[in-house]
Amino acid sequence: MKITENERDAVYKTIFSRRDVRGEFSPEPIPEDVLHRVLTAAHHAPSVGFMQPWDFVLVQDDHTKGKIKAGFDIANSTSAAQFDGDRAEQYSKLKLEGILEAPLGICVTCDRNRNGPVVLGRTIKAEMDLFSSVCAVQNLWLAARAENLGVGWVSIIHDSVLRQALNIPEEIEIIAYLCVGYVSYFKDKPELETLGWQPRRDVNSAIHYGSWSKTMPTNTDKEK
Ligand SMILES: Cc1cc2c(cc1C)N(C[C@H](O)[C@H](O)[C@H](O)COP(=O)(O)O)c1[nH]c(=O)[nH]c(=O)c1N2
């Protein structure tokens, strides 16, 4: 099956216009068929040994979201304390989650024991199952964008909060907590770029021919 030019352009459009969405969610519910398409896209991610180690815990209940938001608030205040001066001031103004506003939360997990201890492709690098689950997150994020759904990744939260709120056993790894919902618009650029927190690297600085070499620091790196 060949991808046509229009289809190719649609894929790139989806990739380049995907954004991390925090506060601009509409409460409009996500239709079942749309959600099913997005989760099916996530489920079709590549995985080591075709292990498919992920699961998706759907969170719609306000009480549960409230517990997760409370966990974020605690984690965010200790996180804020790690920045100094202007950075601290800027950090305190950032909106870094949309847990309560988003109609749906999705916790992506990884069952590291799904196919027994020996998995084709994970025999040398044990973390490959975790990477596979991150591939599922990226598929989900892009499929959601193609459905005009925003997604925001919330990592400023302790696993223990999500385990308790969502009944996730210790042996199951927590990969991501995602806030999902419709948005009225998608920003053109990452917010952290627009606010001057971190510039986008030139793609050419990430490409190395034949051997790795140190990338020139950006202005922001020099300030540190
Ligand atoms: C693994 C991981 C974890 C997080 C994020 C991303 C990823 C990949 N990002 C979103 C991140 O800030 C964002 O992707 C970049 O700033 C680039 O912006 P766009 O995603 O292109 O809009 C994110 N954003 C946020 O507001 N709170 C968070 O806790 C996190 N955590």
The ligand as a Gaussian input file, in Angstrom:
#p B3LYP/6-31G(d) Opt

LIG

0 1
 C        7.797000      12.571000      29.051000
 C        7.122000      13.922000      29.054000
 C        6.689000      14.482000      30.256000
 C        6.064000      15.727000      30.260000
 C        5.886000      16.427000      29.048000
 C        6.301000      15.840000      27.832000
 C        6.909000      14.616000      27.832000
 C        7.319000      13.997000      26.521000
 N        5.287000      17.664000      29.071000
 C        5.096000      18.411000      27.823000
 C        6.334000      19.149000      27.351000
 O        6.572000      20.281000      28.137000
 C        6.113000      19.536000      25.887000
 O        5.984000      18.359000      25.134000
 C        7.247000      20.348000      25.312000
 O        7.329000      21.595000      25.980000
 C        7.078000      20.589000      23.821000
 O        5.810000      21.144000      23.551000
 P        4.760000      20.465000      22.578000
 O        4.492000      19.089000      23.095000
 O        5.386000      20.416000      21.210000
 O        3.558000      21.369000      22.622000
 C        4.742000      18.157000      30.249000
 N        4.071000      19.337000      30.266000
 C        3.531000      19.813000      31.406000
 O        2.926000      20.888000      31.402000
 N        3.614000      19.093000      32.567000
 C        4.284000      17.927000      32.628000
 O        4.349000      17.316000      33.697000
 C        4.888000      17.436000      31.446000
 N        5.588000      16.261000      31.437000

